[in-house]
Amino acid sequence: MQKWEVRAVVSDHVPLAGDAVAALSRPSFHLLELNENPLWIYLHSGGRNAIYYGLFADANGMLQYISVKVESKLPSNAILLARRPLNALLDVLTRDSNMPLTIQRLDLISPIDGEVLISELLIPERHGVKLGPLGGIMQAVPFAPYDALYREALTTASPFYRFLCAWKMYEGTNRIRRWIREQCEARRIPDRMPPDPDVDQGELIRMGFLPEFVKGIRKAGDLFAKLTDQRSAIAHFLFDTNGAESHVYLADGSQLIEYAVASAAMLRYAHRVLEDLRLFCTGRIPFFTGGTILPLPQNRDQFAVRASDHGLE
């Protein structure tokens, strides 16, 4: 066993765009200032259940990171074990101050030279897009609510919220399929809709699922069916397990990793299903009824948002 130091870089946000190097160099921001540097405080939950933290400030007195000591044989376990007490401290600080505080990243410090051995962080999205010249985009109206869910899932730093967004996206594909079926029958379109996509078990294992879990998963629906208990747990928070009431503790590192892995896979396949259905509709089913005009740049002032169109003054 060895004592490891784990540091939490605290911020009001988590970087969501760029690469790992950019995320590591991204400065944090918050409004938590220290009167002492370092400030040593404890979080006590009764008996001998107390954890001591070191709060360290930068040259301006603003909190730079929170340090906690973890006893573990494996350095990877040290990071896992540190997340719960670090989150718990931020929970009580947020409760008492109403400040938005989150862990931007965790750093494991070498006991030999004090350098960073491992950093754990949300890897941002590296892909970018260049726009223009571009006339405009035709919106696939029936899919618009699901586009909104997808953006919510991508822009959140919470794997728990991402899990729920992905679940709602896939759950909504049943309604989309019903709408497509009705449109095809009305227009006598004989084409079959895209089936539920196959799932690559090896990909799931590489994403972090255990081999025992992925057995029997062949289609996207199988994956979602196996995650029903996790969905019920995070959706309802309090739930019964063998007659006893339980809950998901969002501060726990193991719960965070479990939902991070699950939400990443679910979002991938939910998005794929909806994209397959959207592409099926393109060219077969018109998303608009009646005539459609072409907005031109010289007439752009005619195409503003009108309050009257939304029942407002």
C-alpha positions in Angstrom: 0.0 0.0 0.0 1.2 3.5 -0.7 -0.2 7.0 -0.1 -0.8 9.0 -3.3 -1.7 12.6 -3.7 -4.6 13.4 -6.0 -5.3 17.0 -7.1 -8.6 18.3 -8.4 -8.5 21.3 -10.7 -11.8 23.1 -9.9 -13.7 25.3 -12.4 -17.2 26.4 -13.3 -16.9 24.4 -16.6 -15.3 21.5 -18.3 -13.6 22.0 -21.7 -15.7 20.3 -24.5 -13.8 21.3 -27.6 -10.2 20.8 -28.7 -7.8 18.0 -27.8 -6.3 16.5 -24.7 -3.3 18.9 -24.8 -5.6 21.9 -25.1 -7.9 20.7 -22.3 -4.9 20.3 -20.0 -3.7 23.8 -20.7 -7.2 25.4 -20.5 -7.3 27.7 -17.4 -10.0 27.1 -14.9 -12.4 29.8 -13.7 -14.5 30.2 -10.6 -15.1 32.7 -7.7 -13.6 30.7 -4.8 -10.9 32.7 -3.0 -8.7 31.6 -0.1 -7.8 33.7 2.9 -5.0 31.2 3.7 -2.7 29.4 1.4 -2.7 26.5 1.8 -6.0 26.1 3.6 -6.3 22.7 5.4 -9.9 21.6 6.1 -11.7 18.3 6.9 -15.0 16.8 5.9 -16.4 14.7 8.7 -19.2 12.2 8.5 -19.0 10.8 12.1 -16.8 8.5 14.1 -13.4 8.3 12.4 -14.8 8.9 9.0 -13.0 12.2 8.2 -11.0 13.3 5.2 -8.5 16.1 5.2 -8.0 18.3 2.2 -5.5 20.9 1.2 -6.8 23.9 -0.7 -4.0 25.7 -2.7 -4.3 29.1 -4.2 -2.6 30.9 -7.1 -0.7 34.2 -6.9 -4.1 36.1 -6.8 -5.5 34.0 -3.9 -8.0 32.1 -6.2 -8.3 28.4 -5.6 -5.9 26.5 -7.9 -6.5 22.9 -6.9 -7.7 20.7 -4.0 -5.4 18.0 -2.8 -6.4 14.8 -1.0 -4.3 11.7 0.1 -5.4 8.2 -1.0 -4.0 4.9 0.2 -3.9 2.3 -2.6 -1.6 -0.2 -4.3 -2.5 0.9 -7.8 -2.2 4.5 -9.0 -5.3 4.1 -11.2 -7.3 3.1 -8.1 -6.1 6.2 -6.3 -7.8 8.5 -8.9 -11.0 6.4 -8.7 -11.1 6.5 -4.9 -10.3 10.3 -4.8 -13.2 11.4 -6.9 -15.8 10.6 -4.3 -14.4 12.7 -1.4 -13.4 15.5 -3.8 -16.9 15.6 -5.2 -18.4 15.4 -1.7 -16.4 18.5 -0.7 -17.6 20.4 -3.8 -21.1 19.3 -3.0 -21.1 20.9 0.4 -19.3 24.1 -0.8 -21.9 24.4 -3.6 -24.7 23.8 -1.1 -23.5 26.6 1.2 -22.5 29.1 -1.5 -24.6 28.4 -4.5 -21.4 28.6 -6.6 -21.2 26.4 -9.7 -18.2 24.2 -9.0 -17.0 21.1 -10.9 -13.9 19.1 -11.3 -12.2 20.1 -14.6 -9.6 17.3 -14.2 -7.8 15.1 -11.7 -4.0 14.9 -11.5 -2.1 12.0 -9.8 1.1 13.3 -8.3 4.3 11.3 -8.4 5.6 10.5 -4.8 9.2 10.7 -6.1 9.5 14.1 -7.9 6.1 15.8 -7.4 5.3 15.7 -11.2 2.0 14.7 -12.7 1.9 11.0 -13.4 -1.7 10.7 -14.7 -4.4 13.2 -15.6 -8.1 12.1 -15.8 -10.4 14.4 -17.8 -13.2 14.4 -20.2 -11.5 14.2 -23.6 -13.0 17.0 -25.7 -14.3 16.7 -29.3 -11.4 17.2 -31.7 -13.4 17.5 -35.0 -14.1 20.9 -36.4 -16.1 22.2 -39.3 -15.5 25.0 -41.8 -18.7 26.7 -43.1 -19.3 28.6 -46.3 -20.1 29.3 -49.0 -23.6 28.0 -48.0 -27.1 29.0 -49.0 -28.9 27.3 -46.2 -30.0 24.1 -44.5 -33.3 22.2 -44.9 -34.4 21.1 -41.5 -35.8 17.6 -41.1 -38.7 18.8 -38.9 -39.8 15.5 -37.4 -36.2 14.9 -36.3 -35.7 18.4 -34.8 -36.5 17.5 -31.1 -34.0 14.6 -31.4 -31.3 17.0 -32.8 -31.9 19.1 -29.7 -31.4 16.1 -27.4 -28.2 15.1 -29.2 -26.8 18.6 -28.7 -27.8 18.5 -25.1 -25.9 15.2 -24.7 -22.8 16.5 -26.4 -22.6 19.8 -24.5 -23.0 18.4 -21.0 -20.1 17.4 -18.8 -22.4 15.0 -16.8 -22.4 11.4 -17.9 -25.7 10.9 -16.0 -27.5 13.6 -18.0 -25.9 12.3 -21.2 -27.2 8.8 -20.4 -30.8 10.1 -20.1 -30.5 12.1 -23.3 -29.3 9.1 -25.2 -32.0 6.9 -23.8 -34.7 9.4 -24.8 -33.3 9.6 -28.3 -33.4 5.9 -28.8 -36.8 5.6 -27.1 -38.1 8.2 -29.5 -37.1 6.2 -32.6 -40.2 4.1 -32.1 -42.4 7.2 -32.7 -40.2 8.2 -35.7 -40.6 4.7 -37.2 -44.3 4.9 -36.8 -44.4 8.3 -38.5 -42.3 7.0 -41.4 -44.5 3.9 -41.7 -47.6 6.1 -42.0 -46.0 8.4 -44.5 -44.8 5.4 -46.6 -48.2 3.8 -46.6 -49.9 7.1 -47.6 -47.5 7.5 -50.5 -47.4 3.8 -51.4 -43.6 3.6 -50.9 -42.6 0.0 -50.7 -39.1 0.5 -49.3 -38.3 -1.0 -45.9 -37.0 1.2 -43.2 -33.4 0.6 -42.0 -33.2 -2.1 -39.3 -31.9 -1.7 -35.8 -28.1 -1.5 -36.3 -25.7 -4.3 -35.4 -23.5 -3.7 -32.4 -19.8 -4.5 -32.5 -19.1 -6.3 -29.2 -15.3 -5.7 -29.5 -16.0 -2.0 -29.8 -18.1 -2.1 -26.6 -15.2 -3.8 -24.8 -12.8 -1.2 -26.0 -15.1 1.5 -24.7 -14.9 0.0 -21.3 -17.7 -2.6 -21.0 -16.8 -6.0 -19.4 -16.8 -9.0 -21.7 -19.4 -10.7 -19.5 -21.7 -7.7 -20.0 -21.6 -7.7 -23.8 -22.5 -11.3 -24.2 -25.8 -11.6 -26.0 -25.7 -8.1 -27.4 -26.3 -8.2 -31.1 -28.4 -5.1 -31.8 -28.7 -1.6 -30.4 -31.9 -2.6 -28.7 -30.1 -5.4 -26.8 -27.6 -2.8 -25.5 -30.4 -0.5 -24.2 -32.3 -3.4 -22.8 -29.3 -4.5 -20.7 -29.0 -0.9 -19.3 -32.6 -0.7 -18.2 -31.7 -1.0 -14.5 -29.2 1.9 -14.8 -31.8 4.0 -16.6 -34.4 3.4 -13.8 -31.8 4.2 -11.1 -30.7 7.5 -12.6 -34.2 8.5 -13.8 -35.8 7.9 -10.4 -32.8 8.4 -8.1 -34.5 6.5 -5.2 -35.3 2.8 -6.1 -35.8 -0.5 -4.4 -33.1 -3.2 -4.4 -34.2 -6.6 -2.8 -36.7 -4.8 -0.7 -34.3 -2.1 0.5 -34.3 1.5 -0.7 -31.2 2.6 -2.5 -30.0 5.5 -4.7 -27.3 6.5 -7.2 -24.6 8.6 -5.5 -23.5 11.0 -8.2 -20.3 11.9 -6.4 -19.0 8.3 -6.5 -16.2 7.7 -8.9 -17.2 4.2 -9.9 -20.8 5.3 -10.6 -19.4 8.2 -12.8 -17.2 5.8 -14.8 -20.0 3.3 -15.2 -22.4 5.9 -16.6 -19.7 7.6 -18.7 -19.0 4.3 -20.5 -22.7 3.5 -20.9 -23.7 6.9 -22.0 -21.0 7.1 -24.7 -22.1 3.8 -26.2 -25.8 4.6 -26.0 -25.3 8.0 -27.6 -23.3 6.5 -30.4 -26.0 4.0 -31.4 -29.0 6.3 -30.7 -27.4 8.9 -33.1 -26.7 6.2 -35.7 -30.3 4.9 -35.6 -31.7 8.4 -36.1 -29.2 9.2 -38.8 -30.2 6.0 -40.7 -33.8 6.9 -40.5 -33.2 10.5 -41.5 -31.3 9.5 -44.5 -34.0 7.0 -45.4 -36.5 9.9 -45.4 -34.4 12.2 -47.5 -35.6 12.1 -51.1 -38.6 9.8 -50.2 -40.8 11.7 -47.8 -41.2 15.6 -47.9 -40.7 17.2 -44.5 -43.0 20.1 -45.5 -46.5 20.3 -46.8 -47.6 22.9 -49.4 -45.4 25.2 -51.4 -41.9 26.2 -50.3 -40.1 29.4 -51.2 -36.4 29.9 -51.6 -35.0 32.5 -49.2 -32.5 34.7 -51.1 -29.8 36.9 -49.5 -31.3 40.1 -50.9 -34.6 39.3 -49.1 -33.1 38.1 -45.8 -34.9 40.9 -43.9 -38.2 39.2 -44.7 -37.2 36.1 -42.8 -36.9 37.3 -39.2 -38.4 35.6 -36.2 -42.0 36.9 -35.7 -43.6 36.9 -32.3 -47.0 36.6 -33.9 -46.0 33.2 -35.3 -45.5 31.9 -31.8 -48.6 33.5 -30.2 -46.7 36.3 -28.6 -47.1 40.1 -28.9 
